[in-house]
Amino acid sequence: MSGLLDGKVALVTGSGHGIGRGHALELAKHGATVIVNDLGTSLDGQGTGKVADEVVQIIEDRGGKAISDFSDVGDEESVDLLVERAYSQLGRLDIVVNNAGIVRDKAIWNMSVDDFDLVMRVHVRGSWLTSRAVARKWRDESKETGGKVYGRIINTTSGAGLQGHFGQTNYSAAKAAIVGLTQTLSLELASTGATVNAISPGGRTRMSATMAGAAAPIEPDERSEEEFDPKDPSLGSPVVAWLASPEAGHVSGQVIKALGENIQWLKGWTPISVVSNGGKRWDASKLGGIMGIDVFGTRASGLRMGG
Ligand SMILES: NC(=O)c1ccc[n+]([C@@H]2O[C@H](COP(=O)([O-])OP(=O)(O)OC[C@H]3O[C@@H](n4cnc5c(N)ncnc54)[C@H](O)[C@@H]3O)[C@@H](O)[C@H]2O)c1
């Protein structure tokens, strides 16, 4: 097992289940040592207990390297300790994928302040805390060496944050905040050499299963190679691996649609090129294995397809 991310250390929050699990498996496949963070338990409530351990086991069985972590991403002390632990135990932290998430859907008139606070806490405060902890490290490293660090933050937004979604005033506010966090962080970290982007993923997960009429969740490692399921939560993971790789060192401040849900529509769509912020052109055909990408140009010229 070797690849683009050999020697790199990646933290994926909330990677015990769903989309985050897909990211952890994908980053490990490309050679990264992955810190699998999740405070949750296994889907059946039985198994070995903490679900992060199960994902570590899957990665190790496939020849990769990983350690588990059970921190709550909304807890300041735990997050600071988690980042310290990455440096003391693994010597570095190069990639942070802020994926942990939760929903508490209700019409606003039925929504409690706790429903609002919990969703904001996990998505916004959690992503901000990990970003601050690692930004401090990268700033110090870049000052010490007088050079650029290898740093990647990949945040997770949602269509709900960009277009709105019934029952999700808390969640859509949180996901819109992630876009602002991403763009400001990308500016603040630019001098260190680190990049900050966000993805808008999709998939048949525990989270999507809470919606009315939704099918049961599937976990990324349960999919057979032959089976094509447009709701497979792992379909966005190649985008994450690419953003985490040296190949994407020039891409920052972007929000990229990286999902399974629209994959049917994207099938047959050949991304040739994308115009990103500042009119910089990059070649989407290099995104090997990715079915299609879309860039929300909130401060930009938007999406264009060349060819
Ligand atoms: N499923 C979708 O269609 C979809 C669409 C758009 C965006 N997203 C986003 O993708 C991300 C992953 O969602 P998913 O569908 O895989 O959900 P999921 O529920 O399957 O996984 C989320 C994981 O986060 C963990 N988690 C929750 N709170 C945590 C905390 N405080 N600290 C650490 N871990 C915590 C949970 O235990 C769980 O394992 C979320 O940010 C979500 O908002 C999902």
The ligand as an SDF file (V2000), in Angstrom:
LIG
                    3D

 44 48  0  0  0  0  0  0  0  0999 V2000
  -25.3560   12.0950    4.3900 N   0  0  0  0  0  0  0  0  0  0  0  0
  -25.5290   13.1100    3.5600 C   0  0  0  0  0  0  0  0  0  0  0  0
  -26.2820   13.0120    2.5860 O   0  0  0  0  0  0  0  0  0  0  0  0
  -24.7750   14.4120    3.7810 C   0  0  0  0  0  0  0  0  0  0  0  0
  -25.0220   15.4740    2.8920 C   0  0  0  0  0  0  0  0  0  0  0  0
  -24.3120   16.6720    3.0440 C   0  0  0  0  0  0  0  0  0  0  0  0
  -23.3860   16.7920    4.0730 C   0  0  0  0  0  0  0  0  0  0  0  0
  -23.1870   15.7510    4.9430 N   0  0  0  0  0  0  0  0  0  0  0  0
  -22.1920   15.9510    5.9940 C   0  0  0  0  0  0  0  0  0  0  0  0
  -21.2240   14.9000    5.9340 O   0  0  0  0  0  0  0  0  0  0  0  0
  -20.6990   14.6770    7.2530 C   0  0  0  0  0  0  0  0  0  0  0  0
  -20.8080   13.2050    7.6040 C   0  0  0  0  0  0  0  0  0  0  0  0
  -22.1860   12.8560    7.6500 O   0  0  0  0  0  0  0  0  0  0  0  0
  -22.7240   11.3510    7.5280 P   0  0  0  0  0  0  0  0  0  0  0  0
  -23.9040   11.3920    6.6530 O   0  0  0  0  0  0  0  0  0  0  0  0
  -21.6090   10.4250    7.2310 O   0  0  0  0  0  0  0  0  0  0  0  0
  -23.2680   11.1390    9.0330 O   0  0  0  0  0  0  0  0  0  0  0  0
  -23.0700    9.9210   10.0560 P   0  0  0  0  0  0  0  0  0  0  0  0
  -24.0540   10.1640   11.1410 O   0  0  0  0  0  0  0  0  0  0  0  0
  -23.0750    8.6090    9.3540 O   0  0  0  0  0  0  0  0  0  0  0  0
  -21.5870   10.1650   10.6080 O   0  0  0  0  0  0  0  0  0  0  0  0
  -21.2770   11.2630   11.4210 C   0  0  0  0  0  0  0  0  0  0  0  0
  -20.3070   10.7880   12.4730 C   0  0  0  0  0  0  0  0  0  0  0  0
  -19.9360   11.9060   13.2990 O   0  0  0  0  0  0  0  0  0  0  0  0
  -19.8170   11.4360   14.6250 C   0  0  0  0  0  0  0  0  0  0  0  0
  -19.9500   12.5340   15.5650 N   0  0  0  0  0  0  0  0  0  0  0  0
  -21.0830   13.2240   15.8800 C   0  0  0  0  0  0  0  0  0  0  0  0
  -20.8190   14.1430   16.8090 N   0  0  0  0  0  0  0  0  0  0  0  0
  -19.4880   14.0500   17.0880 C   0  0  0  0  0  0  0  0  0  0  0  0
  -18.6270   14.7460   17.9650 C   0  0  0  0  0  0  0  0  0  0  0  0
  -19.0950   15.7280   18.7640 N   0  0  0  0  0  0  0  0  0  0  0  0
  -17.3220   14.3970   18.0100 N   0  0  0  0  0  0  0  0  0  0  0  0
  -16.8410   13.3840   17.2260 C   0  0  0  0  0  0  0  0  0  0  0  0
  -17.6320   12.6850   16.3770 N   0  0  0  0  0  0  0  0  0  0  0  0
  -18.9400   13.0150   16.3120 C   0  0  0  0  0  0  0  0  0  0  0  0
  -20.9330   10.4220   14.7600 C   0  0  0  0  0  0  0  0  0  0  0  0
  -20.6890    9.5120   15.8550 O   0  0  0  0  0  0  0  0  0  0  0  0
  -20.9150    9.7300   13.4010 C   0  0  0  0  0  0  0  0  0  0  0  0
  -20.1190    8.5580   13.3910 O   0  0  0  0  0  0  0  0  0  0  0  0
  -21.4710   15.6030    8.1890 C   0  0  0  0  0  0  0  0  0  0  0  0
  -20.7280   16.7780    8.4060 O   0  0  0  0  0  0  0  0  0  0  0  0
  -22.7250   15.9010    7.4020 C   0  0  0  0  0  0  0  0  0  0  0  0
  -23.3300   17.0960    7.8160 O   0  0  0  0  0  0  0  0  0  0  0  0
  -23.8560   14.5770    4.8190 C   0  0  0  0  0  0  0  0  0  0  0  0
  1  2  1  0
  2  3  2  0
  2  4  1  0
  4  5  1  0
  4 44  2  0
  5  6  2  0
  6  7  1  0
  7  8  2  0
  8  9  1  0
  8 44  1  0
  9 10  1  0
  9 42  1  0
 10 11  1  0
 11 12  1  0
 11 40  1  0
 12 13  1  0
 13 14  1  0
 14 15  2  0
 14 16  1  0
 14 17  1  0
 17 18  1  0
 18 19  2  0
 18 20  1  0
 18 21  1  0
 21 22  1  0
 22 23  1  0
 23 24  1  0
 23 38  1  0
 24 25  1  0
 25 26  1  0
 25 36  1  0
 26 27  1  0
 26 35  1  0
 27 28  2  0
 28 29  1  0
 29 30  1  0
 29 35  2  0
 30 31  1  0
 30 32  2  0
 32 33  1  0
 33 34  2  0
 34 35  1  0
 36 37  1  0
 36 38  1  0
 38 39  1  0
 40 41  1  0
 40 42  1  0
 42 43  1  0
M  CHG  2   8   1  16  -1
M  END
$$$$
